[in-house]
Amino acid sequence: YHIAPLSLKNRILRNGLVPNSSKALINSPDRLYLFVNEPEKYEIATWALSYIEPKHLPGNTGVCLCSVDLQDIDKNSQFYFDPRMANAFYSLEPISPDVVHIEQEFSFDELREIKF
């Protein structure tokens, strides 16, 4: 799973998930992070409100939760674990739009209402 700015939804559907250091949300240039398991709503809220909302991306009003079908991904793709990120791994390569699906969308206002 991957949490992305909602303003990038159409680009993700068109181009897939692409590592991009200019839009890195944490100090990990050119890495594309994926969660091992589907994140709970409070985890999505924490990630979105801590890392995505403060970036003030133009036109962004929330986040989308993307799933990645790893069964159909290029078998030569390599993934790495980052000890700073529990329950996540990363890739240095783009992930095809053919295996990326938008599962849910959340507004920042909706995420702020979640009780921890």
C-alpha positions as CSV (number, residue, x, y, z in Angstrom):
1,Y,0.0,0.0,0.0
2,H,1.1,3.6,-0.6
3,I,-0.4,6.8,0.7
4,A,-0.2,9.7,-1.8
5,P,-1.4,13.2,-2.1
6,L,-4.9,13.3,-3.6
7,S,-3.7,15.9,-6.1
8,L,-1.5,13.2,-7.7
9,K,-4.3,10.7,-8.2
10,N,-4.7,11.1,-12.0
11,R,-1.0,11.1,-12.5
12,I,-0.7,7.9,-10.5
13,L,-3.4,6.3,-12.6
14,R,-1.7,7.4,-15.8
15,N,2.0,6.8,-14.9
16,G,2.0,4.6,-11.8
17,L,4.0,5.2,-8.7
18,V,7.3,7.0,-9.5
19,P,10.1,7.7,-7.0
20,N,10.7,11.5,-7.1
21,S,13.2,13.2,-4.8
22,S,11.7,16.7,-5.5
23,K,8.4,15.5,-3.9
24,A,9.9,13.3,-1.2
25,L,7.9,13.5,2.0
26,I,10.6,12.3,4.2
27,N,14.4,12.6,3.9
28,S,14.7,9.6,1.6
29,P,15.3,10.9,-2.0
30,D,14.3,8.7,-4.9
31,R,12.6,6.1,-2.8
32,L,9.0,4.9,-3.1
33,Y,7.7,3.6,0.2
34,L,5.0,0.9,0.4
35,F,3.3,-0.4,3.6
36,V,3.5,-4.2,4.1
37,N,-0.1,-4.3,5.4
38,E,-3.1,-2.1,4.7
39,P,-2.7,0.8,7.1
40,E,-5.4,1.5,9.7
41,K,-7.3,4.8,9.3
42,Y,-5.4,6.3,12.2
43,E,-2.1,5.4,10.6
44,I,-3.3,7.1,7.3
45,A,-4.3,10.1,9.3
46,T,-0.9,10.3,11.1
47,W,1.0,10.0,7.9
48,A,-1.2,12.4,5.9
49,L,-1.4,15.1,8.6
50,S,2.3,14.8,9.6
51,Y,4.0,14.5,6.2
52,I,1.7,15.3,3.3
53,E,-0.5,18.2,4.5
54,P,2.4,20.3,5.7
55,K,3.9,20.2,2.2
56,H,1.0,22.5,1.0
57,L,1.0,21.0,-2.4
58,P,-1.1,23.1,-4.9
59,G,-4.6,21.9,-5.1
60,N,-4.2,19.1,-2.6
61,T,-7.1,18.5,-0.3
62,G,-6.3,15.0,1.1
63,V,-4.7,11.7,0.3
64,C,-5.5,8.5,-1.5
65,L,-4.6,5.0,-0.4
66,C,-3.2,3.0,-3.3
67,S,-2.8,-0.8,-3.3
68,V,-0.1,-2.5,-5.4
69,D,-0.7,-6.0,-6.8
70,L,2.7,-7.5,-6.1
71,Q,1.8,-10.7,-7.8
72,D,1.7,-9.0,-11.2
73,I,4.7,-6.7,-10.6
74,D,7.9,-7.1,-12.7
75,K,9.7,-10.1,-11.2
76,N,13.0,-8.2,-11.6
77,S,11.9,-5.4,-9.3
78,Q,13.9,-5.0,-6.1
79,F,12.6,-3.9,-2.8
80,Y,14.5,-2.9,0.3
81,F,13.7,-2.5,4.0
82,D,14.4,0.7,5.8
83,P,15.1,0.3,9.6
84,R,13.5,3.7,10.2
85,M,10.2,2.6,8.8
86,A,8.4,-0.3,10.6
87,N,5.9,-2.2,8.5
88,A,7.2,-0.7,5.2
89,F,9.7,-1.3,2.4
90,Y,10.8,0.8,-0.6
91,S,11.7,0.6,-4.2
92,L,14.0,2.7,-6.3
93,E,12.1,1.9,-9.5
94,P,8.7,3.1,-10.8
95,I,5.7,0.8,-10.4
96,S,3.5,0.4,-13.4
97,P,0.0,1.8,-13.4
98,D,-1.3,-1.6,-14.4
99,V,-0.7,-2.9,-10.8
100,V,-1.7,0.2,-8.9
101,H,-5.3,0.7,-7.7
102,I,-6.8,3.6,-5.8
103,E,-8.6,2.0,-2.8
104,Q,-9.8,5.0,-0.9
105,E,-9.7,8.7,-0.8
106,F,-9.6,10.9,2.4
107,S,-9.9,14.6,2.9
108,F,-7.6,16.3,5.5
109,D,-10.8,17.5,7.3
110,E,-12.0,13.9,7.5
111,L,-8.7,12.6,8.8
112,R,-8.5,15.4,11.5
113,E,-11.8,14.0,12.9
114,I,-10.3,10.5,13.7
115,K,-9.9,9.8,17.4
116,F,-6.7,8.2,18.3
